[in-house]
Amino acid sequence: MPDPLQTPEMTPTPPVSVSIIGGTGDGGPVAPITDNTLAITPAHQPNLLIQVVSPAVAIAVRFVNLYLTVLVGLLAAAMTPEGGALLYTSDFTALVVRCASLALPGAAVGLIKDTITVFGRLEGKYPLGTGAI
């Protein structure tokens, strides 16, 4: 039987990797965060391993994510009876091509929004309005 006065041995929590967009700073007196910096947090929280990505990479990842989300949403909608009537094609390959072309405008609007958000430094000023949280 374990001793009730003995404290259990705590295993350390591995660091959590987070990415931030670099290269959009204002050049102020605070030094920029470098890549692979370990941010130490209180004992009950995991430390953060910060990875800095360029604005172009961040925008490209957001574009691909939004494009694939819209594409899968259109394909799922096309599998319903109502969507099948609207997006009718003779085979699945033609359906994928049609949905892929329909997904581009939505992803393009997201690309414009993300470009303005990142290069306008709006994420730091209005995190709730830009979806940065």
N, CA, C and O atoms as a GROMACS GRO file, in nm:
protein
  532
    1MET      N    1   0.085  -0.118   0.000
    1MET     CA    2   0.000   0.000   0.000
    1MET      C    3   0.089   0.124   0.000
    1MET      O    4   0.183   0.132   0.080
    2PRO      N    5   0.063   0.220  -0.089
    2PRO     CA    6   0.148   0.340  -0.096
    2PRO      C    7   0.130   0.427   0.028
    2PRO      O    8   0.024   0.430   0.091
    3ASP      N    9   0.237   0.498   0.060
    3ASP     CA   10   0.237   0.590   0.173
    3ASP      C   11   0.150   0.712   0.139
    3ASP      O   12   0.177   0.778   0.038
    4PRO      N   13   0.046   0.745   0.220
    4PRO     CA   14  -0.042   0.858   0.186
    4PRO      C   15   0.028   0.993   0.197
    4PRO      O   16  -0.019   1.091   0.138
    5LEU      N   17   0.140   1.002   0.269
    5LEU     CA   18   0.212   1.129   0.282
    5LEU      C   19   0.312   1.151   0.170
    5LEU      O   20   0.366   1.261   0.155
    6GLN      N   21   0.336   1.049   0.094
    6GLN     CA   22   0.433   1.061  -0.015
    6GLN      C   23   0.366   1.125  -0.137
    6GLN      O   24   0.257   1.083  -0.177
    7THR      N   25   0.429   1.226  -0.195
    7THR     CA   26   0.372   1.292  -0.313
    7THR      C   27   0.402   1.209  -0.437
    7THR      O   28   0.512   1.154  -0.450
    8PRO      N   29   0.307   1.199  -0.526
    8PRO     CA   30   0.330   1.119  -0.647
    8PRO      C   31   0.435   1.185  -0.736
    8PRO      O   32   0.449   1.307  -0.738
    9GLU      N   33   0.506   1.102  -0.807
    9GLU     CA   34   0.608   1.155  -0.897
    9GLU      C   35   0.541   1.210  -1.023
    9GLU      O   36   0.462   1.141  -1.088
   10MET      N   37   0.574   1.334  -1.055
   10MET     CA   38   0.514   1.400  -1.172
   10MET      C   39   0.605   1.380  -1.293
   10MET      O   40   0.726   1.399  -1.286
   11THR      N   41   0.545   1.341  -1.404
   11THR     CA   42   0.622   1.331  -1.526
   11THR      C   43   0.607   1.462  -1.602
   11THR      O   44   0.496   1.516  -1.610
   12PRO      N   45   0.715   1.515  -1.656
   12PRO     CA   46   0.705   1.643  -1.725
   12PRO      C   47   0.622   1.630  -1.854
   12PRO      O   48   0.628   1.530  -1.925
   13THR      N   49   0.546   1.734  -1.880
   13THR     CA   50   0.466   1.739  -2.002
   13THR      C   51   0.556   1.784  -2.116
   13THR      O   52   0.629   1.882  -2.101
   14PRO      N   53   0.553   1.716  -2.230
   14PRO     CA   54   0.638   1.758  -2.342
   14PRO      C   55   0.590   1.894  -2.395
   14PRO      O   56   0.472   1.927  -2.384
   15PRO      N   57   0.681   1.972  -2.452
   15PRO     CA   58   0.641   2.103  -2.505
   15PRO      C   59   0.540   2.090  -2.619
   15PRO      O   60   0.541   1.993  -2.695
   16VAL      N   61   0.454   2.189  -2.629
   16VAL     CA   62   0.355   2.196  -2.736
   16VAL      C   63   0.410   2.290  -2.844
   16VAL      O   64   0.455   2.400  -2.814
   17SER      N   65   0.404   2.245  -2.967
   17SER     CA   66   0.456   2.325  -3.078
   17SER      C   67   0.348   2.422  -3.126
   17SER      O   68   0.236   2.382  -3.154
   18VAL      N   69   0.383   2.550  -3.135
   18VAL     CA   70   0.295   2.653  -3.189
   18VAL      C   71   0.370   2.729  -3.297
   18VAL      O   72   0.492   2.744  -3.291
   19SER      N   73   0.296   2.777  -3.394
   19SER     CA   74   0.357   2.854  -3.503
   19SER      C   75   0.306   2.997  -3.499
   19SER      O   76   0.188   3.022  -3.472
   20ILE      N   77   0.395   3.090  -3.525
   20ILE     CA   78   0.357   3.231  -3.537
   20ILE      C   79   0.410   3.283  -3.669
   20ILE      O   80   0.504   3.229  -3.726
   21ILE      N   81   0.348   3.389  -3.715
   21ILE     CA   82   0.390   3.449  -3.842
   21ILE      C   83   0.497   3.552  -3.812
   21ILE      O   84   0.474   3.646  -3.735
   22GLY      N   85   0.612   3.536  -3.870
   22GLY     CA   86   0.722   3.630  -3.853
   22GLY      C   87   0.736   3.720  -3.974
   22GLY      O   88   0.673   3.697  -4.078
   23GLY      N   89   0.817   3.822  -3.959
   23GLY     CA   90   0.844   3.911  -4.072
   23GLY      C   91   0.743   4.022  -4.089
   23GLY      O   92   0.752   4.098  -4.185
   24THR      N   93   0.646   4.034  -3.998
   24THR     CA   94   0.549   4.142  -4.009
   24THR      C   95   0.560   4.238  -3.891
   24THR      O   96   0.470   4.318  -3.868
   25GLY      N   97   0.670   4.230  -3.816
   25GLY     CA   98   0.688   4.317  -3.701
   25GLY      C   99   0.708   4.461  -3.742
   25GLY      O  100   0.735   4.490  -3.858
   26ASP      N  101   0.696   4.553  -3.645
   26ASP     CA  102   0.708   4.694  -3.675
   26ASP      C  103   0.850   4.746  -3.651
   26ASP      O  104   0.875   4.866  -3.667
   27GLY      N  105   0.943   4.659  -3.614
   27GLY     CA  106   1.080   4.702  -3.593
   27GLY      C  107   1.098   4.780  -3.464
   27GLY      O  108   1.191   4.860  -3.453
   28GLY      N  109   1.011   4.759  -3.367
   28GLY     CA  110   1.017   4.830  -3.240
   28GLY      C  111   1.134   4.782  -3.154
   28GLY      O  112   1.217   4.704  -3.200
   29PRO      N  113   1.140   4.830  -3.029
   29PRO     CA  114   1.253   4.798  -2.944
   29PRO      C  115   1.256   4.654  -2.893
   29PRO      O  116   1.358   4.608  -2.842
   30VAL      N  117   1.146   4.581  -2.905
   30VAL     CA  118   1.142   4.443  -2.859
   30VAL      C  119   1.207   4.354  -2.963
   30VAL      O  120   1.177   4.365  -3.082
   31ALA      N  121   1.294   4.267  -2.919
   31ALA     CA  122   1.362   4.176  -3.011
   31ALA      C  123   1.262   4.078  -3.070
   31ALA      O  124   1.172   4.031  -3.000
   32PRO      N  125   1.276   4.045  -3.199
   32PRO     CA  126   1.183   3.949  -3.260
   32PRO      C  127   1.205   3.809  -3.203
   32PRO      O  128   1.314   3.776  -3.157
   33ILE      N  129   1.100   3.729  -3.206
   33ILE     CA  130   1.108   3.591  -3.158
   33ILE      C  131   1.178   3.510  -3.266
   33ILE      O  132   1.143   3.517  -3.384
   34THR      N  133   1.276   3.433  -3.225
   34THR     CA  134   1.349   3.350  -3.320
   34THR      C  135   1.285   3.212  -3.328
   34THR      O  136   1.209   3.171  -3.240
   35ASP      N  137   1.318   3.141  -3.433
   35ASP     CA  138   1.264   3.008  -3.455
   35ASP      C  139   1.316   2.910  -3.350
   35ASP      O  140   1.429   2.923  -3.303
   36ASN      N  141   1.233   2.814  -3.313
   36ASN     CA  142   1.263   2.710  -3.214
   36ASN      C  143   1.295   2.767  -3.076
   36ASN      O  144   1.380   2.714  -3.005
   37THR      N  145   1.227   2.874  -3.038
   37THR     CA  146   1.239   2.930  -2.903
   37THR      C  147   1.147   2.852  -2.811
   37THR      O  148   1.033   2.822  -2.847
   38LEU      N  149   1.196   2.821  -2.691
   38LEU     CA  150   1.114   2.751  -2.592
   38LEU      C  151   1.062   2.853  -2.493
   38LEU      O  152   1.139   2.914  -2.420
   39ALA      N  153   0.930   2.870  -2.489
   39ALA     CA  154   0.866   2.962  -2.395
   39ALA      C  155   0.830   2.883  -2.270
   39ALA      O  156   0.755   2.785  -2.277
   40ILE      N  157   0.883   2.925  -2.157
   40ILE     CA  158   0.858   2.856  -2.031
   40ILE      C  159   0.728   2.907  -1.970
   40ILE      O  160   0.706   3.027  -1.959
   41THR      N  161   0.640   2.814  -1.932
   41THR     CA  162   0.510   2.848  -1.876
   41THR      C  163   0.505   2.801  -1.730
   41THR      O  164   0.598   2.734  -1.685
   42PRO      N  165   0.398   2.835  -1.657
   42PRO     CA  166   0.386   2.786  -1.519
   42PRO      C  167   0.390   2.633  -1.512
   42PRO      O  168   0.369   2.565  -1.612
   43ALA      N  169   0.418   2.581  -1.394
   43ALA     CA  170   0.443   2.438  -1.376
   43ALA      C  171   0.327   2.348  -1.420
   43ALA      O  172   0.351   2.236  -1.464
   44HIS      N  173   0.204   2.394  -1.410
   44HIS     CA  174   0.090   2.308  -1.444
   44HIS      C  175   0.052   2.314  -1.593
   44HIS      O  176  -0.045   2.251  -1.634
   45GLN      N  177   0.129   2.389  -1.674
   45GLN     CA  178   0.100   2.402  -1.817
   45GLN      C  179   0.221   2.354  -1.897
   45GLN      O  180   0.334   2.364  -1.850
   46PRO      N  181   0.198   2.302  -2.018
   46PRO     CA  182   0.313   2.261  -2.098
   46PRO      C  183   0.388   2.383  -2.153
   46PRO      O  184   0.327   2.486  -2.180
   47ASN      N  185   0.518   2.369  -2.168
   47ASN     CA  186   0.596   2.475  -2.230
   47ASN      C  187   0.562   2.482  -2.379
   47ASN      O  188   0.508   2.386  -2.435
   48LEU      N  189   0.593   2.594  -2.442
   48LEU     CA  190   0.561   2.615  -2.583
   48LEU      C  191   0.688   2.620  -2.666
   48LEU      O  192   0.781   2.695  -2.634
   49LEU      N  193   0.694   2.541  -2.770
   49LEU     CA  194   0.803   2.546  -2.865
   49LEU      C  195   0.755   2.629  -2.983
   49LEU      O  196   0.668   2.586  -3.059
   50ILE      N  197   0.812   2.747  -2.999
   50ILE     CA  198   0.762   2.842  -3.098
   50ILE      C  199   0.837   2.825  -3.229
   50ILE      O  200   0.960   2.827  -3.233
   51GLN      N  201   0.762   2.808  -3.336
   51GLN     CA  202   0.818   2.799  -3.469
   51GLN      C  203   0.769   2.920  -3.548
   51GLN      O  204   0.649   2.946  -3.556
   52VAL      N  205   0.862   2.993  -3.606
   52VAL     CA  206   0.829   3.112  -3.682
   52VAL      C  207   0.820   3.075  -3.830
   52VAL      O  208   0.913   3.015  -3.885
   53VAL      N  209   0.709   3.110  -3.894
   53VAL     CA  210   0.691   3.084  -4.037
   53VAL      C  211   0.679   3.218  -4.110
   53VAL      O  212   0.637   3.318  -4.052
   54SER      N  213   0.716   3.218  -4.235
   54SER     CA  214   0.708   3.341  -4.313
   54SER      C  215   0.562   3.371  -4.347
   54SER      O  216   0.478   3.281  -4.349
   55PRO      N  217   0.530   3.498  -4.374
   55PRO     CA  218   0.392   3.532  -4.411
   55PRO      C  219   0.344   3.457  -4.535
   55PRO      O  220   0.227   3.418  -4.542
   56ALA      N  221   0.433   3.437  -4.633
   56ALA     CA  222   0.392   3.367  -4.755
   56ALA      C  223   0.354   3.222  -4.726
   56ALA      O  224   0.256   3.172  -4.782
   57VAL      N  225   0.429   3.156  -4.640
   57VAL     CA  226   0.397   3.018  -4.604
   57VAL      C  227   0.265   3.012  -4.528
   57VAL      O  228   0.183   2.923  -4.552
   58ALA      N  229   0.245   3.105  -4.436
   58ALA     CA  230   0.121   3.108  -4.358
   58ALA      C  231   0.000   3.128  -4.449
   58ALA      O  232  -0.103   3.062  -4.432
   59ILE      N  233   0.012   3.218  -4.545
   59ILE     CA  234  -0.100   3.244  -4.637
   59ILE      C  235  -0.123   3.124  -4.728
   59ILE      O  236  -0.238   3.089  -4.755
   60ALA      N  237  -0.016   3.059  -4.774
   60ALA     CA  238  -0.031   2.941  -4.860
   60ALA      C  239  -0.098   2.827  -4.784
   60ALA      O  240  -0.185   2.760  -4.840
   61VAL      N  241  -0.059   2.805  -4.660
   61VAL     CA  242  -0.121   2.698  -4.580
   61VAL      C  243  -0.268   2.727  -4.558
   61VAL      O  244  -0.351   2.637  -4.567
   62ARG      N  245  -0.302   2.852  -4.530
   62ARG     CA  246  -0.443   2.888  -4.510
   62ARG      C  247  -0.522   2.870  -4.639
   62ARG      O  248  -0.636   2.823  -4.635
   63PHE      N  249  -0.463   2.906  -4.754
   63PHE     CA  250  -0.531   2.889  -4.883
   63PHE      C  251  -0.560   2.742  -4.910
   63PHE      O  252  -0.673   2.707  -4.946
   64VAL      N  253  -0.460   2.656  -4.894
   64VAL     CA  254  -0.478   2.513  -4.920
   64VAL      C  255  -0.582   2.455  -4.825
   64VAL      O  256  -0.665   2.375  -4.866
   65ASN      N  257  -0.576   2.494  -4.698
   65ASN     CA  258  -0.672   2.445  -4.600
   65ASN      C  259  -0.815   2.485  -4.638
   65ASN      O  260  -0.905   2.401  -4.636
   66LEU      N  261  -0.836   2.610  -4.674
   66LEU     CA  262  -0.969   2.655  -4.712
   66LEU      C  263  -1.015   2.589  -4.841
   66LEU      O  264  -1.132   2.550  -4.852
   67TYR      N  265  -0.927   2.576  -4.940
   67TYR     CA  266  -0.962   2.513  -5.067
   67TYR      C  267  -1.008   2.369  -5.045
   67TYR      O  268  -1.112   2.327  -5.098
   68LEU      N  269  -0.931   2.293  -4.967
   68LEU     CA  270  -0.967   2.154  -4.943
   68LEU      C  271  -1.096   2.142  -4.861
   68LEU      O  272  -1.174   2.050  -4.883
   69THR      N  273  -1.117   2.235  -4.768
   69THR     CA  274  -1.241   2.234  -4.690
   69THR      C  275  -1.362   2.257  -4.780
   69THR      O  276  -1.462   2.186  -4.769
   70VAL      N  277  -1.353   2.356  -4.867
   70VAL     CA  278  -1.465   2.384  -4.958
   70VAL      C  279  -1.484   2.269  -5.056
   70VAL      O  280  -1.598   2.231  -5.086
   71LEU      N  281  -1.375   2.212  -5.107
   71LEU     CA  282  -1.385   2.099  -5.201
   71LEU      C  283  -1.454   1.980  -5.136
   71LEU      O  284  -1.544   1.921  -5.196
   72VAL      N  285  -1.414   1.944  -5.017
   72VAL     CA  286  -1.476   1.830  -4.949
   72VAL      C  287  -1.623   1.862  -4.916
   72VAL      O  288  -1.709   1.774  -4.926
   73GLY      N  289  -1.651   1.986  -4.879
   73GLY     CA  290  -1.790   2.024  -4.854
   73GLY      C  291  -1.876   2.012  -4.979
   73GLY      O  292  -1.989   1.964  -4.971
   74LEU      N  293  -1.824   2.054  -5.092
   74LEU     CA  294  -1.900   2.042  -5.217
   74LEU      C  295  -1.919   1.896  -5.256
   74LEU      O  296  -2.027   1.858  -5.302
   75LEU      N  297  -1.815   1.815  -5.238
   75LEU     CA  298  -1.829   1.673  -5.271
   75LEU      C  299  -1.931   1.606  -5.180
   75LEU      O  300  -2.010   1.523  -5.225
   76ALA      N  301  -1.930   1.642  -5.052
   76ALA     CA  302  -2.029   1.585  -4.960
   76ALA      C  303  -2.169   1.630  -4.997
   76ALA      O  304  -2.263   1.551  -4.992
   77ALA      N  305  -2.183   1.757  -5.035
   77ALA     CA  306  -2.315   1.806  -5.076
   77ALA      C  307  -2.362   1.738  -5.204
   77ALA      O  308  -2.481   1.713  -5.221
   78ALA      N  309  -2.269   1.708  -5.294
   78ALA     CA  310  -2.306   1.642  -5.420
   78ALA      C  311  -2.352   1.499  -5.398
   78ALA      O  312  -2.417   1.442  -5.485
   79MET      N  313  -2.319   1.441  -5.285
   79MET     CA  314  -2.361   1.304  -5.256
   79MET      C  315  -2.504   1.296  -5.202
   79MET      O  316  -2.558   1.186  -5.188
   80THR      N  317  -2.566   1.409  -5.172
   80THR     CA  318  -2.704   1.409  -5.127
   80THR      C  319  -2.795   1.410  -5.250
   80THR      O  320  -2.751   1.447  -5.358
   81PRO      N  321  -2.920   1.371  -5.234
   81PRO     CA  322  -3.010   1.373  -5.351
   81PRO      C  323  -3.026   1.513  -5.411
   81PRO      O  324  -3.026   1.528  -5.533
   82GLU      N  325  -3.040   1.616  -5.326
   82GLU     CA  326  -3.058   1.751  -5.378
   82GLU      C  327  -2.931   1.802  -5.446
   82GLU      O  328  -2.936   1.861  -5.554
   83GLY      N  329  -2.816   1.777  -5.383
   83GLY     CA  330  -2.690   1.820  -5.442
   83GLY      C  331  -2.656   1.743  -5.568
   83GLY      O  332  -2.598   1.798  -5.662
   84GLY      N  333  -2.693   1.614  -5.570
   84GLY     CA  334  -2.670   1.534  -5.690
   84GLY      C  335  -2.748   1.586  -5.809
   84GLY      O  336  -2.703   1.578  -5.923
   85ALA      N  337  -2.868   1.641  -5.782
   85ALA     CA  338  -2.948   1.698  -5.891
   85ALA      C  339  -2.886   1.827  -5.943
   85ALA      O  340  -2.893   1.856  -6.062
   86LEU      N  341  -2.826   1.905  -5.853
   86LEU     CA  342  -2.763   2.031  -5.895
   86LEU      C  343  -2.627   2.011  -5.959
   86LEU      O  344  -2.592   2.080  -6.055
   87LEU      N  345  -2.549   1.918  -5.908
   87LEU     CA  346  -2.413   1.895  -5.957
   87LEU      C  347  -2.404   1.764  -6.034
   87LEU      O  348  -2.302   1.695  -6.026
   88TYR      N  349  -2.506   1.730  -6.108
   88TYR     CA  350  -2.511   1.600  -6.175
   88TYR      C  351  -2.400   1.588  -6.280
   88TYR      O  352  -2.380   1.678  -6.362
   89THR      N  353  -2.330   1.478  -6.275
   89THR     CA  354  -2.232   1.442  -6.378
   89THR      C  355  -2.244   1.292  -6.403
   89THR      O  356  -2.307   1.220  -6.326
   90SER      N  357  -2.184   1.248  -6.511
   90SER     CA  358  -2.197   1.107  -6.547
   90SER      C  359  -2.104   1.017  -6.467
   90SER      O  360  -2.134   0.899  -6.450
   91ASP      N  361  -1.993   1.070  -6.418
   91ASP     CA  362  -1.903   0.986  -6.339
   91ASP      C  363  -1.839   1.068  -6.226
   91ASP      O  364  -1.850   1.191  -6.223
   92PHE      N  365  -1.772   0.999  -6.135
   92PHE     CA  366  -1.715   1.062  -6.017
   92PHE      C  367  -1.600   1.156  -6.052
   92PHE      O  368  -1.585   1.260  -5.988
   93THR      N  369  -1.519   1.121  -6.150
   93THR     CA  370  -1.406   1.207  -6.188
   93THR      C  371  -1.456   1.343  -6.238
   93THR      O  372  -1.400   1.447  -6.202
   94ALA      N  373  -1.560   1.342  -6.318
   94ALA     CA  374  -1.617   1.469  -6.366
   94ALA      C  375  -1.675   1.548  -6.249
   94ALA      O  376  -1.668   1.671  -6.248
   95LEU      N  377  -1.732   1.479  -6.150
   95LEU     CA  378  -1.785   1.547  -6.032
   95LEU      C  379  -1.672   1.613  -5.952
   95LEU      O  380  -1.688   1.727  -5.907
   96VAL      N  381  -1.559   1.544  -5.935
   96VAL     CA  382  -1.446   1.601  -5.862
   96VAL      C  383  -1.392   1.724  -5.936
   96VAL      O  384  -1.360   1.825  -5.873
   97VAL      N  385  -1.381   1.715  -6.067
   97VAL     CA  386  -1.332   1.830  -6.145
   97VAL      C  387  -1.427   1.948  -6.133
   97VAL      O  388  -1.382   2.062  -6.117
   98ARG      N  389  -1.556   1.923  -6.140
   98ARG     CA  390  -1.654   2.031  -6.127
   98ARG      C  391  -1.649   2.093  -5.988
   98ARG      O  392  -1.651   2.216  -5.975
   99CYS      N  393  -1.642   2.011  -5.884
   99CYS     CA  394  -1.634   2.064  -5.747
   99CYS      C  395  -1.502   2.137  -5.723
   99CYS      O  396  -1.498   2.237  -5.650
  100ALA      N  397  -1.394   2.088  -5.783
  100ALA     CA  398  -1.264   2.156  -5.769
  100ALA      C  399  -1.268   2.294  -5.832
  100ALA      O  400  -1.210   2.388  -5.777
  101SER      N  401  -1.335   2.309  -5.944
  101SER     CA  402  -1.344   2.441  -6.006
  101SER      C  403  -1.438   2.532  -5.928
  101SER      O  404  -1.417   2.653  -5.923
  102LEU      N  405  -1.541   2.475  -5.866
  102LEU     CA  406  -1.632   2.556  -5.784
  102LEU      C  407  -1.569   2.598  -5.651
  102LEU      O  408  -1.612   2.697  -5.592
  103ALA      N  409  -1.469   2.524  -5.603
  103ALA     CA  410  -1.404   2.556  -5.476
  103ALA      C  411  -1.305   2.671  -5.490
  103ALA      O  412  -1.272   2.735  -5.390
  104LEU      N  413  -1.258   2.699  -5.610
  104LEU     CA  414  -1.157   2.804  -5.629
  104LEU      C  415  -1.205   2.945  -5.592
  104LEU      O  416  -1.130   3.016  -5.524
  105PRO      N  417  -1.324   2.989  -5.630
  105PRO     CA  418  -1.364   3.125  -5.594
  105PRO      C  419  -1.370   3.149  -5.443
  105PRO      O  420  -1.329   3.254  -5.395
  106GLY      N  421  -1.422   3.052  -5.369
  106GLY     CA  422  -1.428   3.067  -5.224
  106GLY      C  423  -1.289   3.075  -5.162
  106GLY      O  424  -1.265   3.155  -5.072
  107ALA      N  425  -1.197   2.992  -5.210
  107ALA     CA  426  -1.060   2.995  -5.160
  107ALA      C  427  -0.990   3.124  -5.202
  107ALA      O  428  -0.906   3.174  -5.127
  108ALA      N  429  -1.024   3.178  -5.319
  108ALA     CA  430  -0.964   3.304  -5.363
  108ALA      C  431  -1.007   3.420  -5.274
  108ALA      O  432  -0.927   3.508  -5.243
  109VAL      N  433  -1.133   3.421  -5.234
  109VAL     CA  434  -1.181   3.524  -5.141
  109VAL      C  435  -1.108   3.512  -5.008
  109VAL      O  436  -1.070   3.612  -4.948
  110GLY      N  437  -1.090   3.389  -4.960
  110GLY     CA  438  -1.014   3.366  -4.837
  110GLY      C  439  -0.870   3.409  -4.850
  110GLY      O  440  -0.812   3.461  -4.755
  111LEU      N  441  -0.810   3.388  -4.969
  111LEU     CA  442  -0.672   3.431  -4.994
  111LEU      C  443  -0.659   3.582  -4.983
  111LEU      O  444  -0.564   3.633  -4.923
  112ILE      N  445  -0.753   3.654  -5.040
  112ILE     CA  446  -0.751   3.801  -5.030
  112ILE      C  447  -0.767   3.846  -4.885
  112ILE      O  448  -0.696   3.935  -4.840
  113LYS      N  449  -0.860   3.785  -4.813
  113LYS     CA  450  -0.882   3.819  -4.673
  113LYS      C  451  -0.758   3.791  -4.589
  113LYS      O  452  -0.718   3.874  -4.507
  114ASP      N  453  -0.697   3.674  -4.608
  114ASP     CA  454  -0.578   3.639  -4.531
  114ASP      C  455  -0.459   3.728  -4.565
  114ASP      O  456  -0.380   3.761  -4.476
  115THR      N  457  -0.444   3.766  -4.690
  115THR     CA  458  -0.336   3.856  -4.728
  115THR      C  459  -0.352   3.991  -4.660
  115THR      O  460  -0.254   4.046  -4.608
  116ILE      N  461  -0.472   4.045  -4.661
  116ILE     CA  462  -0.497   4.174  -4.594
  116ILE      C  463  -0.476   4.160  -4.443
  116ILE      O  464  -0.420   4.249  -4.380
  117THR      N  465  -0.522   4.049  -4.386
  117THR     CA  466  -0.508   4.028  -4.242
  117THR      C  467  -0.363   4.019  -4.200
  117THR      O  468  -0.322   4.083  -4.103
  118VAL      N  469  -0.284   3.939  -4.272
  118VAL     CA  470  -0.144   3.917  -4.233
  118VAL      C  471  -0.060   4.041  -4.259
  118VAL      O  472   0.012   4.086  -4.170
  119PHE      N  473  -0.066   4.096  -4.379
  119PHE     CA  474   0.020   4.208  -4.411
  119PHE      C  475  -0.030   4.340  -4.353
  119PHE      O  476   0.047   4.435  -4.341
  120GLY      N  477  -0.157   4.347  -4.316
  120GLY     CA  478  -0.210   4.465  -4.249
  120GLY      C  479  -0.192   4.459  -4.099
  120GLY      O  480  -0.232   4.551  -4.027
  121ARG      N  481  -0.133   4.349  -4.050
  121ARG     CA  482  -0.108   4.328  -3.907
  121ARG      C  483  -0.238   4.338  -3.826
  121ARG      O  484  -0.237   4.385  -3.712
  122LEU      N  485  -0.348   4.292  -3.883
  122LEU     CA  486  -0.477   4.300  -3.815
  122LEU      C  487  -0.496   4.191  -3.711
  122LEU      O  488  -0.579   4.206  -3.621
  123GLU      N  489  -0.421   4.080  -3.722
  123GLU     CA  490  -0.436   3.971  -3.627
  123GLU      C  491  -0.402   4.015  -3.485
  123GLU      O  492  -0.468   3.974  -3.390
  124GLY      N  493  -0.299   4.097  -3.472
  124GLY     CA  494  -0.260   4.144  -3.340
  124GLY      C  495  -0.354   4.249  -3.285
  124GLY      O  496  -0.375   4.257  -3.164
  125LYS      N  497  -0.412   4.331  -3.373
  125LYS     CA  498  -0.501   4.439  -3.329
  125LYS      C  499  -0.642   4.390  -3.300
  125LYS      O  500  -0.704   4.433  -3.202
  126TYR      N  501  -0.695   4.301  -3.385
  126TYR     CA  502  -0.833   4.255  -3.374
  126TYR      C  503  -0.839   4.102  -3.385
  126TYR      O  504  -0.886   4.051  -3.486
  127PRO      N  505  -0.792   4.027  -3.284
  127PRO     CA  506  -0.786   3.881  -3.298
  127PRO      C  507  -0.923   3.815  -3.313
  127PRO      O  508  -0.934   3.716  -3.385
  128LEU      N  509  -1.026   3.866  -3.249
  128LEU     CA  510  -1.158   3.806  -3.262
  128LEU      C  511  -1.218   3.831  -3.398
  128LEU      O  512  -1.286   3.745  -3.454
  129GLY      N  513  -1.195   3.950  -3.453
  129GLY     CA  514  -1.250   3.985  -3.582
  129GLY      C  515  -1.186   3.913  -3.698
  129GLY      O  516  -1.249   3.897  -3.802
  130THR      N  517  -1.061   3.869  -3.682
  130THR     CA  518  -0.990   3.803  -3.791
  130THR      C  519  -0.989   3.652  -3.780
  130THR      O  520  -0.938   3.584  -3.868
  131GLY      N  521  -1.044   3.599  -3.672
  131GLY     CA  522  -1.045   3.455  -3.654
  131GLY      C  523  -0.912   3.399  -3.607
  131GLY      O  524  -0.886   3.280  -3.624
  132ALA      N  525  -0.827   3.485  -3.546
  132ALA     CA  526  -0.695   3.442  -3.506
  132ALA      C  527  -0.696   3.365  -3.374
  132ALA      O  528  -0.592   3.312  -3.334
  133ILE      N  529  -0.808   3.358  -3.308
  133ILE     CA  530  -0.813   3.287  -3.180
  133ILE      C  531  -0.868   3.149  -3.201
  133ILE      O  532  -0.881   3.073  -3.106
   0.00000   0.00000   0.00000
